[in-house]
Amino acid sequence: MTGPFAPSSTYRLQLTPGFTFADAAEVVDYLARLGAGALYASPILDAAPGSTHGYDVVDPTRARPELGGEDGRLALSAKVSAAGLGFVLDIVPNHMSVAVPETDPWWWDVLKHGQESRYARYFDIDWAAGPVLVPILGDEGEPVVDGDVVTYYDHRLPVSDHYRLVHWRRANEELNYRRFFDITTLAAVRVEDPEVFDATHDEVLRWVAAGQVTGLRVDHPDGLADPGGYFRRLKERSGVWIVAEKILGVGEPLPTSWPVEGTTGYDALREVCGVFVDPRAEERFTALAAELGQDTDFEAVEHTCRTLVTDSILRAEVRRIGALVRDAEPAAAEAAVAGVMVNFPVYRSYLPEGEASWATAVSRVKGAEALDEQVRAEPDGELATRIQQTSGMVVAKGTEDTAFYRYTRFVALNEVGGAPDRFGVPVEEFHTLAAQRDSALPESMTTLSTHDTKRSEDVRARLAVLSELPDEFAGLVRGWTDRHGIDEPSLNMLAWQTIVGAWPIGPDRLRDYLDKAAKESKVRTTWVDHDEEFEKAVAAWPEQVLGDAATRGEIESFVEKIRLAGWSNALGQKLVQLTAPGVPDVYQGTELWDLSLVDPDNRRPVDYAVRRELLGRIEDWWLPEVDDTGAAKLLVVQRALRLRKAQPELFHGYRPLPAEGVAAEHVLAYNRSPDLAVVATRLPMGLAAAGGWRDTVLPLPPGEWTDVITGQLATPKLADVLGRYPVALLVREGS
């Protein structure tokens, strides 16, 4: 589906108490000069005190005071509009924060009045299970009543008999309200109820009606009872460009009944990054991982991790769903529910759409007959709804947040929406998928980095180079492991790749990352049950490794060897993402080199003063070297975004443009229209080793072609076209 409001591109800003509406307003002119089509903001409704991301909304009826409130929002909106930009807003329909009850008036009222509260049906609470379970108690201390308030350390709740305080460890087993994944402080809301939809969306829709919001990004639709119904209501009420944060499996289509323009781009991320990986290295990386003690059967690892989630982390959800299965013993019903969710081939189904995925999951589980029969007979019933809502949680927690930290054979592939068991994306597959996107979802968002990615685009670009040097890298890892191996194979393999990918990285950032990775993998320690000795060893590891002159020297030498190739990949994948079908997003700061890891590392402040200064020089036709400044990437981003905005007619259609000659496999090229050609280098180490482009040519259609990046006329010889930069953006004269 297409609509009239899709921006030419977006630029994502993370608004926080340290980067407010006023701060965002200060960079609007820079975004306009860069060529962005719209400012794309993280959630701006009132959130939990001090929140650095905004997904923990406490009051959906007002702009967040910590960001500057309504006055600040209006001032930012006015500046965005005056600059000719759109305003795309991230919204969170699935849940609200209940971490600090007194800041969430709806939740406070529910705790105080129970089922008599006017908001009792706003939250997805199992009232049949008794009072609301509030799992905040620890091993020490007792709640204290002070007037009409109950306090427990820094927790404050109303005096009432409508909730029950219990130990925090009981949440995963007994919680009686639906939550966001395993986060008990994020309580799900029932936006399928029209009254709840209105209450949670009226303020944002008021901004839309006033022309202050021109697009919406919808967070976690898989958690909703009826995503299709939700999107139909949202589209009818808003009429703007809408993209869904929907993680698609390889080959999985977006539900056709959803009136949205597409996804937030993780499907495109897998394709764009994957085409710069050499699939011929798979066998040797698998051998290295096995040699170092990893399980290299991804399907088995994934199954184990998902089962861990259903058996422990989301046990309360499994029990609640199992109780809905008729004609089955409780234990058997729960086993069937867990088994179906563990075996889902995609995140979830949307029955009756996606029936094939449902059938696949059921076929893999013995004893699921009663469950299957009831779901098929009542596809809109509570059982069918809840198991579909929850399967996405099992897949996300089990695969993305656990298996991706255990199966670390080649972590450039371990990304949200990625497929670690598919070693790269062949050029032919990339072309096929790009053409399909142009045909079916030309206004879907595309991305390379987000606030949720496991590592930034430039880290993945450098790691992709390792696929061209598998034997050399394996030799180094063996030696490093002999000297400083981590006593957990998956974390050990992840650590060495992280150091190389994010170099230079200091011990503090590395320590924080490895601590998170170790707990996410849930092998030796977890967020809940700590192995203190192992955590101490992991915390000490960065100083030991980086303090060893010999090891540090080898790391620096190897990174220096692959640095240029990593930059080549980074420029290539960026130009492709910015020009291929879809609406490209630039995550804040990534117009220069960005070697960030998973959040909160990727939410560090952005130095816009440096970017402004470099952009000013680029606007004066400075052609920077490909060097540490990252100015070459800024050049590519600015040229591509400005062209998309100035001449959108060039970005329609998609056709592969095969090169001819001895180095043809090192080119990724395509026409978006007859007058626009995109050229990127792939597998640059192999290209250099083989002697460069030599006589390889790109058979451009007749006419005079100019590289928009350099301003130079282009010839068919790739040695000329890609002589200065490893990418080119060619426009035919007269277009």
N, C-alpha and C positions, 0 to 999 in steps of 0.2 A: 504494500500500500504506500502511496506517496501523498504528500500534503504540501501546502503552499508555504510552509514556514520553516523548512529545514535550513539551518545556517550553512554557509559555505564550509565552516570549520568551527571548532570550539577550543577554548583554552580553559583548562580546569584550575580553579583556585580553591585552596583549602582555607576556609575562614575559621578563625580561632580567636579566643580572647586576646591573643598576641598578634593577630592579623585580622583586623576588624573591617566593617563596611568602609570606614574612612581610609584604611590602608589599601583596600581593593580599589577604591575610587582613584587613588593616586597612581595606579598602574594601568588605568583604562586607556590613557593616551598611548602608552607603550604597546598595549595589545592591539590597538587600532593600527599603529605603525607596523607592527609585526605582520598584520594581515589577517588576524583572527576574525571569524565571522560572528562569534558570540562569546561572551563571558559565561563560563559554566561553573556554577557555584556549588560547593558542598552544602548540606542542609543548613538553613538559616532560621528555622523556627526555634522557639525557646527550648534549650537543652539543659541537661544536668549541669550543675555548677562546675565550671572549670573544664568542661568537655573540650577536647581538642579535635573532635571530628564531627559532632553534631548529629550523629545517628541515634542518640539517646534523648529524643524529644520528651519534654515534660509538659509542654503547653502548646498545642498546635494552633492556638488562636492568636498568637502574636509573634512578631519578629523578635529575635533573641536580644535581650537587653545587653548582654555581655559583648555583643558585636556592634552595639550602637542603637539598638531598638528601631522603632518605626521611622524616626527622623533620619537615622543613618541609612536605613534601607532605601528610603525615598531619595536621599541625596545620591546614593550609588546608582539607583535606577535612572535618575535624571542624567547623570554623567554618561552612563552606558548608552542611553538613547541618543544623547547629543553627539556621541562619537560614531553613531551609525551601526552599533553592535546590537545583536540580540542578547537576551538574558535567559540562559537555561538553568533551571533550578533542580537540584537533587531533592526528592521527597521520600519519606519513609512511612509507607502505609501499614506495615506489618506489626509494628510494636512501639511501645513507649517506655521510657525509663521509670523504674520504681525504686531506684537505688536510694533516693532521698525523698521519702513519701511526702514531706511537707512542701516540696517544690512541684509536685504533680497533684493538682487539685482534684482530678478525677479519682486517682488511686487513693488519696487520703479519704475521700468521701466513701469509697467502697470499703476501706478498712474500718471506717467509723460506723457505717450504717448497714453493711452487708448487702443482702439481697434487696433491701429496701432502698438502697442508693439508686438515684436516677442513672448512675453510671455502671450499675452492676452488670448490665448486659454489654457494655462497651468492651470489657475485657473477656477473654476466652477462659472463663473459670468453670471448673467442674464443681458446681455447688452441691451436687449429690454426695460428694466425697467429704463434705463438712466445711468448717470454716477455712478461710484462705490460709494456706501454709506460708509462713514467713520465716525462711531459713537463715537466720542471722546470728544465732547463739554460738558462742565458742565454748571452750573447755573451762573458762573461768568467768566469774562475775555473775550477777543476777540482774534482771531488769528492775528498774526503779520507777515507781509511779510518782509523778510530780504534777499535782493538779489534774488536768485533763490530758496529760501527755505521759506516755511510757518511754523511758530512755534506757538504752543499753549501749554503753560507750558512746559513739557518735551517732547512733541511730535514735530517731524520734518517731513515735507512732501515736495515734490517738488511743485513748482508753476505750476499750470496746471488747466485747466477747465474740466478734465476728471474724477474728483471725487468731491463729495459734502460732506462737513463737517456738521454733524448734532449732536444733543444732544444724549448722550449715551443711554438714555432711549428708543430711537426710534429703536434700533437695533432689538429687538425681534419681532417687528411689521413689519418693513420695509426693513430689510437687503436684499440686492440683490446679495449676493454671498453665496454659501454653506459653512458651517463652521463645526467644530468638536463640536458636541452637541450644547450647547448654548454659546460657547466661541468664541466671535467675533474676537479675536486676533489670531485664528487658522483658516486659510482659506483653504478650500479643494482644492486639485489638481486633475486633470483628468488623472490618470494613465492608463485609458482605451485607451487613445491616445498613439500609439506606440512612437511618438516623446517625449511625456511627460514621459512615462515609461523609455525610454533611458536616458533622462536628469536627472531623479531622482534616477536612479539605476546604472548608468555606473560606478561610483566610487566604490560602494560596490561590484559590479560584478567583477571589476578589482582585488579587494582584494581576492575574491573567486577564480578567475582564478590563482592567485599567490599562492594559497594554504594557505592563511592567515586567511580565514574564512571558517569554515567547517560545519556550520549550520546557519539557519536563523529563527528567531521568528518574525512573521508578526503581527504588531499591527493593531487592529480594521479593519479587512477585511469587516465587515458588512457595513462599510461606503462606500465601493467601488461600482461603477456602475455594474461591472461584476466580482465578486470575483473569480468565476471559471476560467474565461479567464485570469485574473491576475495571478492566481497560475499556470496555465498551461504555461504561458509565463515565469514566474519566475523559475519554475522547469526546463524548457527547457534551459534557459540561465545559470542556476547555477548548477543544478545536485546534490545539497547538501540536507541534512536533513532539512525539513521545518515543522514548527509547526505554527498553526494559533491561534491567540487570539480570538477564537470563543466560545461564551458562549452558551452552549447547554441546552435546557430545559430538564426536566426529561423525559427520553425515546426518546429524539430527536436524530436521527443519524447525523453524520457529512456527508455533501453531498458527495456522492460517486464519483462524477466527479472531485473533487478537488484532484490534485496529490500532496497531503501533507501526512506527516506521522501521523498527528493527531492534537490535540489541545494543548493549554498551560496548561491544567490540572485542570480547575475548576470543571469539571464533576467528576473527581476522588476525588477532595477535598470534595465535598458534600458526596460522598459515604464513604470515609475513616473516616471523622469526624462523620458522622451520625451513623455509626455502634457502636460508643461508647456512644450514647445517649439512655436512657431508654424510649421507647415509651409509657410506662404505666403511665408516668407523665403528659401526654398531657392534660387530663381533668382538673387536678388541676392547671396547669399554665394558662389555659384558664380562669378558674374561678377567679384566682387572678387578671389577667389583666382586666377582666370585672368588678370586684369589685372596682378596682382602676380607672375605668372610660374610659378604652380603648375600641375601636371597635374591636371585635375579629373575624370579618368576613374578612379574608385576601383578598378574591376576591373583596369584596366591597372597601376595602381600596386601593387596587392596581388600581382598575378602576378609583376611584376618583383622585388618584395621576397622572395617565397617562393622564386623561382628563385635569388636571391642566397644564400639559406640553403642550398639543396641543393647549389649549386655551390661553396660555400666553407665556411661555418660547420659544416655537418653532412656534409661530404664523406666522412668516414670511415664514417659510418652508411650512406650511399648505397652505397658500395663493398661493405660487408659484406652488405647485402641483395641487391645485384646479383649477387654470387657465388652466391646460392642459386637463381637463375633457370636452369632447365635449357633446353636447346635454343635458346640465344641467345648471340650474341657478347657478350663482357664489356661493351664500350662501349655496345652496343644495350640490354643488360639494365639497365645503370646509368641510361641515358637514360630508359628506360621507368619504372623505379622512381622516379626524380626527378620525371618528368612526372606520374605518378599522384598523388604526394603534393602536388605544387604545385597540382593541379587539384581537390583534394578540396573539395566544397561545404560540408562540416562538418569538425570536427576529426579525426574518425576513424570507422571503421565497427567493428562488433562481430560479424563474420560468424558465423553466417548472418543475424543481425539487421543492419539497415542496408545490405542488399544494394543498395538503390536508390542510395545515396550512392557505393558502390563502382562501380556500373555507370556513374554519371554521370562519375566521375573517369576511368575507363578510356576512355570514349567520347571524351574530349577529347584523348587522347594517341595519336599515330600510333606504330605499332610495339610496342604493349603487348599484342599477342595472346598471346604465349607466357607472359607474366606473368599475364595474366587467366586463361588456361586452367589454369595450375598452381594458382593461388590458389583457383579455383572447385572444382577436383578435390580439393584438400587444404585445406579451410577451417581446419583445426586444425594445419596444417603449419607449419614454422618460417618459411617465406617469408611466408605469410599473416599469421602472428603478428607478425613483425618489421616488416613494412611498415605494419601497423595501429598498432603501438606508436609508430612514428616519424612517421607522418603528423601526429599531434597536435603533435609538436615543430616540424615544418615550419610548420604553420599558426600556432602560437603565436609562434614567433620571427619568422616572415615578416609576419604580420598585426598582432598586438598590439604586438610589440616593434620593428617597423620601419615598416610601412605607417601605423600610427596616428601616427607621428612625422613622416611625409612628407605625408600627406593631411590637412592641418590647416585645411581650409575652415571647419569649425565644430566646435571641439574638445570641446564639451559632449557630443557624440555618440561621441567616441573613447574608449570605456571598455571594460574587460574584458567580453566578452560583448555588446558594442555593435555597431552597424551604422552606420558613418559615412555610408554611401550612402543611408540611409533617414532623411529629415529629420523626426525626431519620430515620435510614435505618436498617431494619431487617437483621439479619445475612444471611438468605437465599437469600435475594435480593442482598446483597453485593457480595456473591459468584457468583451469576448469572452474575452480571455486570462485575466482574473481569474476569470471563471466556470469556465473550463476547469481552472485550478489548484485551485479549490475542489472541483471534482468529482473530479479525478484525483490530485492531490498536495497535499491540504490541510495536510500537515505538512512540506512542503518549506520550507527556510529562505528568507527574503527579506532583502535588504540594500540599503543605499545607499552605504556606505563600508566598505572592508576594508583590510587591510595591503597589498593588491596593487592597489588602484584607482589610476588615473593621476592623479586629482585628487579631492578630497573632495566630498561631496554638496552642501555649501553653495557651493563654487566653481561646480559645474555649475548650481546653482539661479540664481546671478547671471548666468552666461553664457547661460542660457536666455532672460533678458530681452533679450539682443541680438537674438534672433529677432523681437522686436517693434519694434526700431529699426534695421533693417538699413542703411538709407540714411545715418542719422546716424553709425552706427558706421563704415561704410565711408569716409565723409568724413574722420573723425578718423584712421583708419588710413592713409589716403593722405597726409595731412599729416604724421603722425608718421614714416611711412616716408621721405618726402622729406627730413626732417631727420636721422633716426637709423636708417635702414633697415639690417637685417642682410643681408649679401650672400649670402643663401641663402633663397629665397622661403618654403619651408615653415617654417623656423625663425623667420623674420620674422613670419609670420602667427600662429604659435604664441606668440611672445613677447608680442605686444600683447594677445592674448586672455588670456594668463596674468597679465599685470600687472593688467588690469581685473578678472579673476575672483578673484584672490588679494589684491587691494589691501586694506589697506596691506601691502606687501612690501618688505623691505629688500634692499640690493644683494647681500648674502651669500647669502641664500636663493635669490634670483633667479639669481645666477651659478651656484650649484651645480645648480639645476634645468636651466638652459639648457645647461650642459656635458653633463649626462646626456642631454638631449633630442637634442643635436647628434650625440652618439656613437651613440645608439640609431637615429637615422634613417639613419646610414651614408651620408650624401650627400657631405659634405665631409671628415668625419673619423670615426673609429671607435674602439672601445675598444682595438683592436689596432694599427691603422695610423693614426698621428696626423698631422694637418695642424697643425703647431705654430703657424703664423702665424694660421690661422683660429681656433684655440682661444684664442689671445691676444686676438684681436679680440672674440670672444664674451665672454671673461672681463672685458674692459674695458667692454663695452656697458652693463651695469646702472648703473654709476657715471655714465656719460655721459648716459643718459636721465634718471635720477632727479636728476642734478645740474643739468639744464636747467630753470630755473624755469618757462619758458613751457610746455614739454611736461608737466612735473609738474603744473602748475596745471590744464591741460586734462584730464589723467587724473583728478585729484581731483574736478574739477567734474562730469565725466561719471559717475564712480562714485557721487558723491553723488546724482545724478539718478536712478540706477537702484537705489540701495541698498534702498529700501523694497520695491520690486518683487522684488528678489532675496530679501529676507527673506520676502515673501509666498510665493514659490515654494518656499523652503526649508521653511517651516512646512507648506505644502500637501503637498509630496512626502513629508515625514516622517510626517504624520498618515496619509496613504494607505498608506505602507509598514507602519506599525505596526498598521493595522486591516484591511487587505486580506487575502485568503486567504494562508495560510502562517504560518510561525513567524518573527517579525521579530527581526533582530539589530541591536543598537546597538553600533557600533564605539567603542572607548574614547574618551571625551571629546566625542563628537559630539552629546551632549545639550545642549551649548551650541554657538554658532556655531563652525565649524571651517573654516578656509581653507587647509588643507594641500594639498600637491602630492604627487607620487609618492614612494615610499620613497627615502631614509630620512626625508623631511620629515614623512610621516604617522605616524612612530613616535616623535615627540617626547614627553617626559614630560607627563602630564596633571595639572593642578592640581585635586586633589580637595577641597582646603580651600575653594576658591571655590565649588565645586559643592555641597558640604555646606551652606554658609551660605545659598546661594540656595534650595536645596531645603527647608531649614527654614522659610524665609519662605513658600514656596509651600504647604507643608503647613498653614500657618496661614491659608490662603485669600488670600494676597497675589496680586493679578492684575497682573503687571508689564506695563510698556509694551513694545512691540516696538522694541527699541533695541539699542545696541552690546553690552550685557551678555549678550545671548543668553538671558536668563531666560525669555522667552516660549517659546523652543524647549524649554527644560527643563520648563516647565509642560505643554506639549503631550505631551512624552514621558512624563512622570510620570502624567498623567491617563490616557493611552491604555494604558500598560503595566499600571497598577494595575487598570483596568477589565478588561483581558484576563485578568488573573490571578484577580480576584475573581469574575467572571461569564463564564466561558468559553462558556457556552451562548449568549451573544449573538453569538458569532463563528463562526456556522455558516451556510452558504448565501451566495449573492451575487446581488444583483439591482440593475440600474441604476435610478437615481432621477432622471429627467430634470427639469430646471427648465423653467419656462414664462415667457416674456417676452422683452423686447428684449435682455437681457444673458445669455440662457441659455447661449450658447457659452462663457461665462467660468466655468461651474460644472462641477466634477466631483463627482458625488454618487452614493451607492449605499447600499442596505440590506445589512447582513450577515445580519440576521435581521429579522423583522417589527418588533422592538422596538429596533433600532439603526440609526441613519443617520449617514453620514459625509459631510461637506461640505467642499470645498476650492475656493479661488479659483484660476483659471488665466488666463494672459495678462493680468496686472493692469495693465500700462501701457495696453493697449487699452481695458480696462474704465474706467479713470480718464478717458481721453481722450474716451470716449463719454458720460460723464456719470454713471458709477456704476451701481448696481443698478436704480435707478428702480423700476418696478413689477414687476420680476422676482420670481417666487415659486417655492417648492419645495413641491410638493403632497404633504405628509407624510400618511401614513395617520392616521385619526382617533385622537384621544387627546391627552394632555398630555405634551409633550416638553420635556426639560430638557437644556441644553448642559452636559455633564460638565466641560468646560474652565472655564467661567465660573460654573456653578451657576445660570444664569439660565433662565427659561422661554423657549421658542422659539415664534415665530409663523411662518407660511408665508412672510412677507416676508423676502427675503434681505438687504435693507438693515438689518433688525433682527438676523437670525441672525448675520450677518457684520459687525455694526457695530463690535465691539471688536477682534476678531481675524479674519484672512482664512480661518480654518478653524473648524469646529464639529464636535463629537462628541455626537450627540443620542441620548438614551435615553428610551423611552416609560415613563411612570409605571406602576408596578406590575410592571415587569420585574425 
